[in-house]
Structure formats: C-alpha cells, structure tokens
Amino acid sequence: MYILGISAFFHDSAAVLIKNGQIVFASEEERFSRIKHDNSFPFKAIKASLLHENILINDISYVAYYEKPLLKFERILQTIVETYPFSLQPFLKAMPEWFSEKIKVQHIIKKRVGYKGKIFFFPHHLSHASASYYPSPFAESAVLTMDAIGEYQTTGLWYAKGTTIMPLKIIDFPHSLGLLYSTFTAFLGFRVNEDEYKVMGLAAYGKPKFLNKIHEIVDIKSDGSFHLDMRFFGFRESFQMWSKKFEHLFGKPRKPRDVINQKHKDLAASIQAVTERVYFKILNHLYSLTKTKNLCIGGGVALNALANGKIYEKTPFKNLYVFGAAGDSGGALGATLFTYRSLSIKPPRRWPKDSSEVKSLSLGSSYSNNEIQAILKQYKLRYQKFENEDKLLDTVSSLLNKGYIIGWFQGRMEFGPRALGNRSILAKPNPLTDKR
C-alpha cells in the first residue's frame, strides 16, 4: 500500500511516499525546480517519487495533505476583517493566488496530478506532531510543535503513546514564537522563513542587552504561554512584520546591504535569549503534564539548534528526537504516517515498534555512475574517474587544502534543510578560500 504525502503553498513544498508504513522517498520541490524554499505545488517532487518506485499515480492508495486549506483561508479572512482598512492591500494581493490555487488543492490533485482516489486533509500542527513522533524510536513521548502558524495554531503540547497522539494545550494566532523570531529576522535585514538561522548564528556575537524591551512586547507566563502586544507588530495587516511603535522601541531597522554592527548582534542575542526562555518554560510545563523522559519536537522552531542543545540542561527530559525536516516539508511525512495509522485504514493487530522509525535522511533521488557519466559525456565536460576510493579521498583532501571549493555528491539526496554529506559544498574553513 502506497500513501503519498504533500505539503505546498507556504514554504518548502515537498512530496513524501511511504509503502506499507516505510518511507521510500521524500524530497522538497526546490531540489528539482532549483528555486530556494519553493512553495509551489510539488509536481516535480511527486513525479520523482513515482519514478523512484516505478509506479503510476493510480497505484497510490491514499493522498494526504499536511493542512486544511479552507480553515486557513477562514483565518486569513477573519484577520483581514479585524484589521480593515489597513489590510486592504495585502488582501488584494493575496486573494488571486488563493482563488487560483491555494484553496483548490483537491482540484489540483485530482485534475492536474490525475489522482482519482481518497484524499485526506489534516491540521497543520497534527502533521508536525506526527512527523516528530512516528519516526522517533519512542513508544511514548511528550511532543512539542512550534512554528510561525498553521491554520490558527502556532504552538501545540501533545502526549503520544503507541499510535495515539493526544493534544494537551494550544496557542493560536497571532501569538506565535515563530512570528516573533521572524519579526526580528526581518528587522535585522534578513529574509523571513529563510534566514532565521542567520539570526541564531549572529546571537553568538552579541549580548542580550534588549531583554527588557522585548519583554515590553511579549508577556510570558510561568507555564511558557505567551501573549504578543500586537501594537508592535504589523504582520496581520501589512507587508511589514513590525509597526512604527516597534521602531520607536528598537530604533531603525537594518537594511539588507547595511553593515552588521554591534547593536544588530545584541538584538539577535536578545531575541534568542527570550525565545529560549519561552521554549524551556513550555518544555518544563509539558514535562509536568506528561511525566515522560522522552521528548519529540516539530515545526520550524524545532530547527533552533542553539536552543535544542540546552534541553538536557534546562529541562528534565533525558531523550530527545528532532526529525531532520522539522518544518513544512516534514509535514508531508506527518500527514502520510497519520493516514497510515488513522481509523480510515484498518490497522494491523499490532504495530511493529520500528515500523516508521527514521534512521537516515537520505530519502531523495539518486543516480548511478553510468547515468552521471552519460551526462558528463553529453555536455563534453572534463572529468576523471577514480576506481579507488582512497585515491578519490586523497585527491579531494589535497584540493581542499589548496583552497579549492568542492561540490560533493554521493548516494541519495538528503531530506530537510541540512546538507549531511550527500549534496554538500566543502571548503577549507578559513577566509583564504577563493579558488573554484
């Protein structure tokens, strides 16, 4: 039995294919379109998944979509009404795309993909929770999902045991730790939903001197729940994440080409510190609710490796699992795995403990030496073939030492935002690297 999972139309669109509960293929659309963080419908990734298994679309038993488009559209309309007339321009820009594609996911799957079977739509954060728990090695776990926004939900506390994932507490839009972090990402001159990792890295060079000011715009409770003061934010009604009141508090924003100064580093350190404070308060509260030593984390905020590295120190959890594609691309996997375990499909008498455990993120396409050699010859590219692996490694090491930049390609493509050695750029780690 094949189940195809799809995520699309926000960022990092992806297609995932599982066979009898096992992941056989997973890839973001960007790997084929070459558009970074491509949010378009993943036609190319779907095609690649079918080719990988040498099957046709009607060999798929079920299709699972990672969120509920109509519920998301309802939230958008509600927000527009609440913030009118300031939201008029965003409304006029967003509606054509919604009416032409985003609200017509079922139509696209049936008409343009050509699938005739059953389609399931699952809540965004349930997809994140499923993608974080089912691939883990745990039979029981606390689960935290945090991101910018799903349909309404921005944060979810869950308890998972066996095949069941039970919601405990939620936080809804517009109160979002992901959007708070993204506001500072944009204010520091970086791109939202793409450059948050730069803010995380920049934090190491600053000191958290703006904590008191940030606490003026977000109220944090003892259990980690939080409330944004929306007077400081503009993401509900404009194309800008922050408001004029935000600028009065923090000063002028950095433009993308401006030099990064110490204030920018201190702002990054401050928002990272506040994010961690919320994160650990929520996790400690989650532990008090579940009393399990196991923890799974999903959603875009789960990619904050700096915070994750402190979980054992700051919380009682002893075992941690973060799925490598924790963001929206991984939501496609969560939807497939939840479908596989849902009541719509008759479950086996007993689920194997490791039926969906993910031990490698090498889940994308691969190419044989013969296929690669044929392309090199077709385009008349110079190449050297090494029969001896040690000779290859010695040659690459020598080139790196001389300052050359190496494109390293082997095996199956990685799934998720990290280069793990199969599709990686290698360079000598010093500022003198300038050869190609």
C-alpha positions as CSV (number, residue, x, y, z in Angstrom):
1,M,0.0,0.0,0.0
2,Y,1.4,3.4,-1.1
3,I,0.5,6.7,0.6
4,L,1.6,10.0,-1.0
5,G,2.1,13.0,1.3
6,I,2.1,16.6,0.1
7,S,2.9,20.0,1.6
8,A,2.6,23.1,-0.5
9,F,1.9,26.9,-0.8
10,F,3.7,28.3,2.2
11,H,7.4,27.4,2.0
12,D,9.5,24.2,1.4
13,S,6.8,22.3,-0.6
14,A,7.5,18.6,-0.6
15,A,6.3,15.1,-1.6
16,V,6.7,12.0,0.5
17,L,5.9,8.4,-0.4
18,I,5.5,5.6,2.1
19,K,5.0,1.9,1.3
20,N,3.3,-0.2,4.0
21,G,4.4,2.4,6.6
22,Q,8.0,2.6,5.5
23,I,9.4,5.8,4.0
24,V,10.6,5.1,0.5
25,F,11.0,8.6,-0.9
26,A,11.0,12.2,0.4
27,S,12.1,15.4,-1.3
28,E,11.4,19.1,-1.4
29,E,10.3,20.7,-4.6
30,E,13.2,23.1,-4.6
31,R,15.6,20.2,-5.3
32,F,14.1,19.9,-8.8
33,S,12.9,23.4,-9.5
34,R,16.1,25.0,-8.2
35,I,14.0,27.7,-6.5
36,K,15.1,28.0,-2.9
37,H,12.3,27.3,-0.5
38,D,10.0,26.8,-3.4
39,N,6.4,27.0,-2.2
40,S,4.7,25.9,-5.4
41,F,2.7,22.7,-5.7
42,P,5.3,19.9,-5.8
43,F,4.6,18.4,-9.2
44,K,8.3,17.6,-9.8
45,A,8.8,16.0,-6.4
46,I,5.7,13.9,-6.9
47,K,6.9,12.8,-10.3
48,A,10.3,11.9,-8.8
49,S,8.7,9.8,-6.0
50,L,6.6,7.8,-8.5
51,L,9.7,7.2,-10.7
52,H,11.7,6.0,-7.7
53,E,9.2,3.2,-7.1
54,N,8.4,2.8,-10.9
55,I,4.7,3.2,-10.2
56,L,1.8,5.4,-11.6
57,I,-0.3,7.9,-9.7
58,N,-3.3,5.5,-9.6
59,D,-1.1,2.9,-7.8
60,I,-1.3,5.3,-4.8
61,S,-3.9,4.1,-2.2
62,Y,-4.3,7.4,-0.4
63,V,-3.1,11.0,-0.7
64,A,-2.5,13.0,2.5
65,Y,-2.2,16.8,2.6
66,Y,-0.5,18.5,5.5
67,E,-3.1,21.1,6.5
68,K,-6.7,22.2,6.0
69,P,-6.8,24.9,3.3
70,L,-10.3,26.0,4.0
71,L,-9.6,26.5,7.7
72,K,-6.5,28.5,6.9
73,F,-8.5,30.6,4.4
74,E,-11.1,31.3,7.1
75,R,-8.4,32.6,9.5
76,I,-7.0,34.9,6.8
77,L,-10.4,36.3,6.0
78,Q,-11.1,36.8,9.7
79,T,-7.8,38.6,10.2
80,I,-8.5,40.9,7.2
81,V,-11.9,41.9,8.6
82,E,-10.4,42.5,12.0
83,T,-7.6,44.8,10.7
84,Y,-9.5,46.6,7.9
85,P,-8.9,49.0,6.3
86,F,-5.1,48.6,6.9
87,S,-5.3,45.1,5.5
88,L,-6.8,46.1,2.1
89,Q,-3.5,46.0,0.1
90,P,-2.4,42.5,1.5
91,F,-6.0,41.3,0.8
92,L,-5.9,42.5,-2.8
93,K,-2.5,40.8,-3.4
94,A,-3.3,37.5,-1.6
95,M,-6.8,36.7,-3.0
96,P,-5.9,35.9,-6.6
97,E,-3.4,33.3,-5.5
98,W,-5.8,31.8,-3.0
99,F,-8.7,31.6,-5.5
100,S,-6.5,30.3,-8.3
101,E,-4.5,27.6,-6.4
102,K,-4.3,27.6,-2.6
103,I,-8.0,26.9,-2.0
104,K,-8.2,24.4,-4.8
105,V,-5.8,21.7,-3.5
106,Q,-8.2,18.9,-4.0
107,H,-8.9,20.1,-7.6
108,I,-5.2,20.2,-8.4
109,I,-4.6,16.7,-7.0
110,K,-7.5,15.3,-9.0
111,K,-7.2,17.2,-12.2
112,R,-3.6,18.2,-12.7
113,V,-1.9,15.3,-10.9
114,G,-4.6,12.9,-12.1
115,Y,-5.3,11.1,-8.9
116,K,-8.8,9.5,-8.6
117,G,-8.7,8.1,-5.0
118,K,-9.3,9.3,-1.5
119,I,-7.6,12.5,-0.2
120,F,-7.1,13.3,3.5
121,F,-6.6,16.8,4.9
122,F,-5.0,17.0,8.4
123,P,-4.5,20.0,10.7
124,H,-1.0,21.6,10.2
125,H,0.2,21.0,13.7
126,L,-1.1,17.5,13.9
127,S,1.1,16.8,10.8
128,H,4.1,18.3,12.6
129,A,3.4,16.2,15.7
130,S,3.1,13.1,13.6
131,A,6.3,13.8,11.7
132,S,8.1,14.3,15.0
133,Y,6.8,11.3,16.9
134,Y,6.2,8.5,14.5
135,P,9.7,8.4,13.0
136,S,11.2,8.5,16.5
137,P,12.4,5.5,18.4
138,F,10.0,6.1,21.3
139,A,6.8,4.2,22.1
140,E,5.8,7.0,24.4
141,S,6.7,10.7,24.3
142,A,5.9,14.3,25.1
143,V,5.6,16.2,21.9
144,L,6.0,20.0,21.3
145,T,5.1,21.7,18.0
146,M,6.0,25.3,17.4
147,D,6.2,27.4,14.2
148,A,5.0,30.6,12.7
149,I,1.5,29.5,12.0
150,G,-0.6,26.6,10.7
151,E,-4.3,27.3,10.2
152,Y,-4.8,29.1,13.5
153,Q,-2.5,27.1,15.8
154,T,1.1,28.3,16.4
155,T,2.1,26.1,19.4
156,G,0.9,22.6,20.4
157,L,1.6,20.5,23.5
158,W,0.9,16.8,23.0
159,Y,1.2,13.4,24.6
160,A,1.9,10.4,22.3
161,K,1.7,6.7,23.2
162,G,1.6,3.8,20.9
163,T,-0.2,5.0,17.8
164,T,-2.2,7.8,19.5
165,I,-1.2,11.5,19.6
166,M,-3.3,13.4,22.1
167,P,-3.5,17.3,22.2
168,L,-3.0,18.8,25.6
169,K,-2.7,22.6,25.1
170,I,-2.5,25.0,22.2
171,I,-1.7,28.6,21.4
172,D,-3.3,30.3,18.5
173,F,-2.5,33.1,16.0
174,P,-1.5,35.9,16.3
175,H,0.5,34.9,19.3
176,S,3.4,33.0,17.8
177,L,7.0,32.4,18.9
178,G,7.9,31.7,15.3
179,L,6.5,35.0,14.1
180,L,8.2,36.9,17.0
181,Y,11.5,35.5,15.9
182,S,10.8,36.2,12.2
183,T,9.9,39.8,13.1
184,F,13.4,40.3,14.4
185,T,14.8,38.4,11.4
186,A,13.2,40.9,9.1
187,F,14.1,43.8,11.3
188,L,17.7,42.8,11.1
189,G,17.6,42.8,7.4
190,F,17.2,39.1,6.7
191,R,14.6,37.1,4.8
192,V,11.6,35.7,6.7
193,N,11.2,31.9,6.5
194,E,14.7,31.6,5.2
195,D,17.3,33.4,7.2
196,E,16.3,32.7,10.8
197,Y,19.4,30.6,11.1
198,K,21.5,33.7,10.5
199,V,19.9,35.4,13.5
200,M,20.6,32.3,15.6
201,G,24.3,32.4,14.4
202,L,24.6,36.1,14.9
203,A,23.4,35.8,18.5
204,A,26.8,34.2,19.5
205,Y,28.5,37.6,18.7
206,G,26.2,39.7,20.9
207,K,24.9,40.2,24.4
208,P,21.2,40.2,25.4
209,K,21.0,43.9,26.1
210,F,17.5,44.3,24.9
211,L,15.7,41.8,27.1
212,N,13.7,44.4,29.0
213,K,12.5,46.0,25.7
214,I,11.5,42.6,24.3
215,H,9.5,41.9,27.4
216,E,7.5,45.0,26.7
217,I,6.2,43.4,23.5
218,V,5.6,39.9,24.7
219,D,4.1,38.8,28.0
220,I,5.4,35.4,29.2
221,K,3.6,33.4,31.8
222,S,5.1,30.8,34.2
223,D,3.9,27.9,32.1
224,G,5.5,29.3,29.0
225,S,2.3,30.6,27.4
226,F,2.8,34.0,25.9
227,H,0.9,36.9,24.5
228,L,2.2,39.4,21.9
229,D,1.3,43.0,22.2
230,M,0.0,43.5,18.6
231,R,0.6,47.2,18.7
232,F,4.2,46.5,18.0
233,F,3.6,44.1,15.1
234,G,2.4,44.6,11.5
235,F,2.2,41.1,10.1
236,R,-1.6,40.8,10.4
237,E,-2.4,43.8,8.2
238,S,0.6,44.9,6.2
239,F,3.6,43.6,4.2
240,Q,5.9,44.6,7.1
241,M,6.4,42.4,10.1
242,W,6.8,45.2,12.6
243,S,4.9,48.5,13.3
244,K,6.1,52.1,13.8
245,K,5.8,51.5,17.6
246,F,8.3,48.7,17.3
247,E,10.7,51.1,15.6
248,H,10.2,53.7,18.4
249,L,11.3,51.0,20.8
250,F,14.2,49.4,19.0
251,G,15.3,52.1,16.6
252,K,15.8,52.0,12.8
253,P,15.8,48.6,11.1
254,R,18.8,47.3,9.3
255,K,18.6,47.2,5.5
256,P,19.8,44.0,3.8
257,R,23.0,45.6,2.5
258,D,23.9,47.5,5.6
259,V,27.0,46.5,7.6
260,I,26.1,44.4,10.7
261,N,27.0,46.4,13.8
262,Q,27.2,45.5,17.5
263,K,23.6,46.6,18.1
264,H,22.4,44.1,15.5
265,K,24.4,41.4,17.2
266,D,22.9,42.3,20.6
267,L,19.4,42.3,19.2
268,A,20.0,38.8,17.8
269,A,21.3,37.6,21.2
270,S,18.3,39.2,22.9
271,I,15.6,37.6,20.8
272,Q,17.4,34.2,21.0
273,A,17.5,34.5,24.8
274,V,13.8,35.4,25.0
275,T,13.0,32.5,22.6
276,E,14.9,30.1,24.8
277,R,13.1,31.4,27.9
278,V,9.7,30.7,26.4
279,Y,10.9,27.4,25.0
280,F,12.2,26.0,28.3
281,K,9.2,27.2,30.3
282,I,6.9,25.4,27.9
283,L,9.0,22.3,27.9
284,N,9.1,22.2,31.7
285,H,5.3,22.6,31.7
286,L,5.0,19.9,29.1
287,Y,7.0,17.6,31.3
288,S,4.8,18.3,34.3
289,L,1.8,17.3,32.2
290,T,3.2,14.1,30.7
291,K,5.9,12.8,33.2
292,T,7.8,11.1,30.4
293,K,11.5,11.4,29.9
294,N,11.1,11.3,26.1
295,L,10.6,14.4,24.0
296,C,9.9,14.9,20.3
297,I,9.9,18.4,18.8
298,G,8.4,19.5,15.4
299,G,7.7,22.7,13.5
300,G,10.0,25.4,12.3
301,V,11.1,26.5,15.8
302,A,12.4,22.9,16.3
303,L,15.2,23.9,13.9
304,N,16.6,26.3,16.5
305,A,19.6,24.1,17.2
306,L,21.1,26.5,19.8
307,A,18.0,26.1,22.0
308,N,17.8,22.4,21.4
309,G,21.4,22.0,22.6
310,K,20.3,23.2,26.1
311,I,17.3,21.0,26.6
312,Y,19.0,18.4,28.7
313,E,20.5,21.1,30.9
314,K,17.3,23.2,31.2
315,T,14.6,20.5,31.4
316,P,14.0,17.1,33.0
317,F,13.8,15.3,29.6
318,K,16.5,12.7,29.0
319,N,15.8,11.5,25.5
320,L,15.3,13.9,22.6
321,Y,14.2,13.3,19.0
322,V,14.0,16.1,16.4
323,F,13.1,15.0,12.9
324,G,15.6,16.5,10.4
325,A,12.9,18.0,8.2
326,A,11.1,19.6,11.1
327,G,9.5,22.4,9.0
328,D,6.7,22.3,6.5
329,S,8.5,19.8,4.2
330,G,8.3,17.3,7.0
331,G,4.6,18.0,7.4
332,A,4.1,16.0,4.3
333,L,5.6,13.0,6.0
334,G,3.5,13.5,9.1
335,A,0.3,13.5,7.1
336,T,1.2,10.2,5.4
337,L,2.1,8.5,8.7
338,F,-1.0,9.7,10.4
339,T,-3.1,8.5,7.5
340,Y,-1.4,5.1,7.8
341,R,-2.5,4.9,11.4
342,S,-5.8,6.6,11.1
343,L,-9.2,4.9,11.6
344,S,-9.8,5.3,7.9
345,I,-7.4,2.4,7.3
346,K,-7.8,-0.9,9.2
347,P,-4.7,-1.2,11.4
348,P,-2.9,-4.4,11.9
349,R,-3.4,-6.2,15.2
350,R,-0.1,-4.9,16.5
351,W,2.1,-2.2,15.1
352,P,5.8,-3.1,14.8
353,K,7.8,-0.8,17.2
354,D,10.1,0.4,14.5
355,S,7.6,0.4,11.6
356,S,8.3,4.1,10.7
357,E,11.5,4.8,12.6
358,V,13.7,7.1,10.5
359,K,17.4,6.3,10.9
360,S,18.6,8.2,7.8
361,L,17.5,11.3,6.0
362,S,18.9,10.1,2.7
363,L,15.5,9.7,1.2
364,G,15.6,11.5,-2.2
365,S,16.7,10.7,-5.7
366,S,20.0,9.0,-6.6
367,Y,21.9,8.4,-9.8
368,S,24.2,5.6,-10.9
369,N,27.8,6.1,-12.1
370,N,26.7,5.2,-15.6
371,E,23.9,7.9,-15.6
372,I,26.3,10.5,-14.3
373,Q,29.0,9.6,-16.9
374,A,26.5,9.8,-19.7
375,I,25.6,13.4,-18.7
376,L,29.3,14.3,-18.5
377,K,29.9,13.0,-22.0
378,Q,26.7,14.6,-23.4
379,Y,27.9,18.1,-22.3
380,K,31.5,17.4,-23.1
381,L,32.7,18.1,-19.5
382,R,36.1,17.2,-18.4
383,Y,36.2,14.5,-15.7
384,Q,38.4,11.9,-14.0
385,K,37.0,8.6,-12.8
386,F,38.5,7.0,-9.7
387,E,38.2,3.3,-9.3
388,N,39.9,3.5,-5.9
389,E,38.1,5.3,-3.1
390,D,41.2,6.1,-1.1
391,K,42.7,7.8,-4.2
392,L,39.5,9.9,-4.6
393,L,39.6,11.0,-0.9
394,D,43.3,11.9,-1.1
395,T,42.7,14.0,-4.2
396,V,39.7,15.8,-2.7
397,S,41.6,16.4,0.6
398,S,44.5,17.8,-1.4
399,L,42.3,20.2,-3.3
400,L,40.6,21.4,-0.1
401,N,43.9,22.0,1.5
402,K,44.9,24.2,-1.5
403,G,41.8,26.3,-1.1
404,Y,39.5,24.8,-3.7
405,I,35.7,24.6,-3.2
406,I,34.3,21.1,-3.8
407,G,30.8,20.1,-4.7
408,W,30.3,16.7,-3.0
409,F,27.7,14.3,-4.5
410,Q,27.0,10.8,-3.4
411,G,24.1,8.4,-2.7
412,R,20.6,9.6,-2.2
413,M,19.7,13.2,-1.7
414,E,19.0,14.4,1.8
415,F,15.5,15.4,3.0
416,G,15.4,18.6,5.1
417,P,17.3,21.8,5.3
418,R,20.7,20.4,6.4
419,A,23.5,19.2,4.0
420,L,24.5,15.9,5.5
421,G,27.3,14.8,3.1
422,N,25.3,13.6,0.1
423,R,24.7,17.0,-1.5
424,S,27.2,19.3,0.2
425,I,29.6,22.1,-0.6
426,L,33.0,21.5,1.0
427,A,35.7,24.2,1.7
428,K,38.7,24.7,3.9
429,P,37.4,26.7,6.9
430,N,39.4,29.8,6.6
431,P,39.0,33.2,4.9
432,L,41.6,32.4,2.2
433,T,39.3,30.0,0.3
434,D,38.9,31.7,-3.0
435,K,39.5,29.1,-5.7
436,R,36.9,27.1,-7.6
